[in-house]
Amino acid sequence: MGLLSFLHKSTDASTPDQTSSLLESFLRGYSIEVMPSTAVKVECFRDILPTGTRVYIAHIDGTPIEEMVHTARRLADEGFQVMPHFPARLITGYNELAEWIARYRGEAGVNQALLLGGGLNTPVGEFKDSMQLLETGLFDGFSNLHIAGHPEGNRDIDPDGSDRMVMQAVKWKKAFFERTDARVAITTQFCFESAPVIAWADRLAEEGVDLPIHIGVAGPAKLHTLIKYALSCGVGPSMRVLQRRAKDVGKLLLPYEPTELLTELAAHKERHPDFGVEQVHFFPLGGIKNNAVWVSDNGGSAGRPASAD
């Protein structure tokens, strides 16, 4: 259901102030993603991010572990929760994984991790998926373990366009996590349309997968930047949102903002409290500072920087 239809039929979110309140609540506790190469451009994260924000550190192929650990240490020193990526297909084997974990924990106090397959088609070593990483036992004692989710499917895993293998893997991980003390969640790829997200979350619930969902959202960015990332990351059905925008001359030169998507999801959460999406995770494709400023402008106290406390 579109936002305008929802606002027309419901008296709970019928004014700008009430809609703003919905966004503020939905954005509270958001997380954001950085890379070492983008983090160095930020002079002080406390000036732009709320106190205690979880910051994921994306591990791109070719990034030295030294740069990853240095970024993690800096963020931890500034008071943020640090969650580095552990991409299975980029890790040569058990010994390298053990070394990475030891360095993160010893040098930056890291006890959170996002486990994922990684961007390569062919593994560089013995790991091909996040399930194999979990089975090593090396993440025992971590406080938070997140896994990747794909609301629009993942053709690398299910080439036929179904979700059979993806669903099987999620169910395996849920069963595994039932034997751990870590807090677990699914962090998703970014989308541009609410309907696929809602349908996917509802399908997980129907299949008995009740892990909290942290929905991936592209932050404000130029249209051509978003299209480039969407194509490279395999974002599917919701690409039509960008395609429609590209055809609208009036919007072509304006930066994309995730206001409509997030307001629709917030409205759905308001109407359906059991909806599996619990938090928002931003991919700051148009810049970390721009993303943080957008949250401050649209999310009220949810975007209040740590330095303002």
C-alpha positions in Angstrom: 0.0 0.0 0.0 1.4 3.4 -0.9 2.0 6.1 1.6 -0.8 8.4 0.3 -3.3 5.6 0.5 -2.3 4.8 4.0 -2.5 8.4 5.1 -5.9 8.7 3.5 -7.3 5.7 5.2 -5.7 6.1 8.6 -6.1 8.9 11.1 -3.0 7.8 13.0 -0.5 9.5 10.6 -2.5 12.1 8.9 -0.4 15.2 9.6 3.2 16.2 8.8 4.0 16.3 12.5 2.7 12.7 13.0 4.5 11.5 9.9 7.7 13.1 11.2 7.1 11.4 14.6 6.8 8.0 12.8 10.1 8.5 11.0 11.8 9.7 14.2 10.7 6.5 16.0 11.6 4.2 13.1 15.1 5.8 12.6 16.1 5.6 16.3 19.1 3.4 16.8 20.0 3.3 13.1 23.3 1.9 12.0 25.5 3.0 9.1 28.3 1.5 7.0 31.8 2.8 6.3 34.9 1.6 4.6 38.5 2.6 5.7 38.7 4.7 2.5 35.6 6.7 3.4 36.2 6.8 7.1 39.4 8.8 6.7 37.4 11.6 5.1 35.4 12.1 8.3 37.2 14.4 10.8 35.1 13.4 13.8 32.3 10.8 13.8 31.0 12.2 17.1 30.0 15.4 15.2 27.7 13.6 12.9 26.5 10.3 14.4 24.4 9.7 17.5 25.9 8.3 20.7 26.5 4.6 20.5 25.7 4.2 16.8 26.6 0.8 15.4 29.1 1.3 12.5 29.7 -1.6 10.1 33.0 -1.6 8.4 32.8 -3.1 4.9 35.7 -5.3 3.9 36.2 -4.9 0.2 38.5 -7.2 -1.7 42.1 -5.9 -1.5 41.7 -4.0 1.8 44.5 -4.8 4.1 43.4 -6.1 7.5 45.6 -3.4 9.1 43.4 -0.7 7.6 40.3 -2.5 8.8 41.6 -2.8 12.4 42.8 0.8 12.4 39.3 2.0 11.4 37.7 -0.2 14.0 40.0 1.1 16.8 39.3 4.7 15.8 35.6 4.2 15.9 35.7 2.3 19.2 37.8 5.1 20.7 35.1 7.6 19.7 32.5 5.6 21.6 30.8 3.7 18.7 29.8 0.1 18.4 31.9 -1.5 15.7 30.8 -4.4 13.5 33.3 -5.4 10.8 32.3 -7.5 7.9 33.7 -11.1 7.7 33.3 -12.0 4.0 33.8 -15.8 3.8 35.1 -16.0 0.2 37.8 -13.4 0.9 39.3 -15.3 3.8 42.0 -17.8 3.0 41.2 -20.2 5.8 40.9 -20.9 9.5 44.2 -19.5 10.5 43.6 -16.1 8.8 40.1 -15.9 10.2 41.5 -16.6 13.7 44.2 -13.9 13.2 41.6 -11.3 12.0 39.4 -12.0 15.1 42.3 -11.9 17.5 43.4 -8.5 16.0 39.9 -7.0 16.1 39.4 -8.1 19.6 42.8 -7.4 21.0 43.4 -4.0 19.3 39.9 -2.6 19.0 37.8 -4.5 21.5 35.5 -5.7 18.8 32.8 -8.2 19.8 30.3 -7.8 17.0 30.4 -9.2 13.4 28.5 -9.3 10.2 29.0 -12.7 8.5 28.4 -12.9 4.8 29.5 -14.8 1.7 31.4 -11.9 0.1 31.6 -10.4 -3.3 33.8 -13.0 -5.1 32.3 -15.7 -7.2 35.2 -18.0 -6.5 36.5 -18.4 -2.9 40.2 -17.6 -2.3 40.4 -20.3 0.3 38.4 -22.9 2.2 35.3 -20.8 3.1 32.4 -20.3 0.6 29.6 -19.1 2.9 28.8 -17.6 6.3 27.7 -21.0 7.6 31.2 -22.3 7.4 32.5 -19.3 9.3 30.0 -20.0 12.1 31.0 -23.7 12.3 34.6 -22.8 13.1 33.5 -21.8 16.6 35.8 -18.8 16.4 32.9 -16.4 16.9 31.9 -17.9 20.3 31.8 -15.2 22.9 30.7 -12.4 20.4 27.9 -10.3 21.8 26.2 -9.6 18.4 26.3 -11.7 15.2 24.5 -10.5 12.1 23.9 -12.3 8.8 23.1 -11.0 5.4 19.6 -10.8 4.0 18.3 -10.3 0.4 14.6 -9.1 0.3 14.7 -9.3 -3.5 16.5 -12.6 -3.7 20.1 -13.5 -4.6 20.8 -15.0 -8.0 24.3 -16.0 -6.9 22.7 -18.4 -4.5 19.4 -19.1 -6.4 20.2 -18.7 -10.1 16.6 -19.8 -11.0 15.2 -16.7 -9.3 13.6 -18.6 -6.5 14.5 -18.3 -2.8 14.8 -22.0 -2.1 18.5 -22.1 -1.2 18.4 -18.7 0.5 15.5 -19.8 2.7 17.2 -23.1 3.5 20.4 -21.2 4.6 18.4 -18.8 6.8 16.6 -21.6 8.5 20.0 -23.3 9.2 21.4 -20.1 10.7 18.3 -19.6 12.9 18.7 -23.1 14.2 22.4 -22.5 14.8 21.8 -19.3 16.6 19.3 -20.9 19.0 22.4 -22.6 20.5 24.3 -19.3 21.0 24.1 -16.5 23.5 24.8 -13.8 20.9 22.1 -11.3 19.9 21.3 -12.1 16.3 19.8 -10.1 13.4 19.5 -10.1 9.6 21.0 -7.1 7.9 19.8 -6.7 4.4 21.0 -5.4 1.0 19.5 -2.0 0.2 16.2 -1.6 -1.5 14.2 1.3 -2.9 10.6 0.1 -2.6 8.6 -1.0 0.4 6.4 -3.7 -1.1 9.2 -6.3 -1.7 10.6 -5.6 1.8 7.2 -6.2 3.4 6.5 -9.3 1.4 9.9 -10.8 2.2 9.6 -10.1 5.9 6.2 -11.6 6.0 7.4 -14.7 4.2 10.3 -15.2 6.7 7.7 -15.0 9.5 5.5 -17.6 7.8 8.5 -19.9 7.5 9.2 -19.6 11.2 12.2 -17.3 10.9 11.7 -14.7 13.5 15.1 -13.1 13.6 15.0 -9.3 13.8 15.5 -7.5 10.5 17.7 -4.5 10.1 16.6 -3.1 6.7 19.2 -1.8 4.3 18.5 1.6 2.9 20.5 3.7 0.5 21.2 7.1 1.9 20.8 10.4 -0.1 22.9 10.3 -3.3 22.9 11.3 -6.9 20.8 9.1 -9.2 23.6 7.9 -11.4 25.5 6.8 -8.2 22.6 4.8 -7.0 22.0 3.1 -10.3 25.7 2.1 -10.5 25.7 0.6 -7.0 22.3 -1.1 -7.5 23.4 -2.8 -10.7 26.7 -4.0 -9.1 24.9 -5.3 -6.0 22.1 -7.1 -7.8 19.2 -5.0 -6.5 16.2 -6.3 -8.5 12.6 -5.3 -8.6 12.8 -2.0 -6.8 15.2 -0.7 -9.4 12.1 0.4 -11.2 11.9 3.3 -8.6 15.2 4.6 -9.9 14.2 4.0 -13.6 11.0 6.0 -13.1 13.0 8.8 -11.5 15.5 8.8 -14.4 12.6 9.4 -16.8 11.3 12.3 -14.8 13.3 15.4 -16.1 12.2 17.4 -13.1 13.8 14.9 -10.7 16.7 13.7 -12.8 19.2 16.2 -11.4 17.9 16.1 -7.8 19.5 13.8 -5.3 17.6 10.7 -4.3 16.4 10.7 -0.7 14.9 7.6 1.1 12.0 9.6 2.7 9.1 7.8 0.9 10.5 4.3 1.4 11.2 4.8 5.1 7.9 6.6 5.8 6.0 3.7 4.1 7.9 1.2 6.2 7.4 3.2 9.4 3.7 3.5 8.7 3.5 -0.3 8.1 5.3 -0.9 11.4 2.9 1.4 13.2 -0.1 -0.6 11.9 1.6 -4.0 12.3 3.8 -4.0 15.4 4.9 -7.6 14.8 6.4 -6.6 11.4 10.0 -8.1 11.5 11.9 -4.9 10.6 13.3 -3.5 13.8 16.0 -1.1 12.7 17.3 0.8 9.7 20.8 0.3 8.3 22.2 2.9 6.0 24.5 2.5 3.0 25.8 6.1 2.7 26.3 6.0 -1.0 26.2 9.7 -1.3 28.6 10.3 1.7 28.6 9.6 5.4 28.1 13.2 6.4 25.3 13.8 3.9 23.5 10.7 5.2 23.9 11.7 8.9 22.6 15.2 8.1 19.6 13.8 6.3 18.7 11.7 9.4 19.1 14.8 11.6 16.8 16.8 9.3 14.2 14.1 9.0 14.5 12.0 12.1 14.6 14.6 14.9 16.3 13.3 18.0 17.1 10.0 16.2 19.9 11.9 14.4 21.2 14.0 17.3 25.1 13.8 17.1 27.0 12.5 20.1 28.9 15.8 20.4 25.6 17.6 21.1 24.9 15.4 24.2 
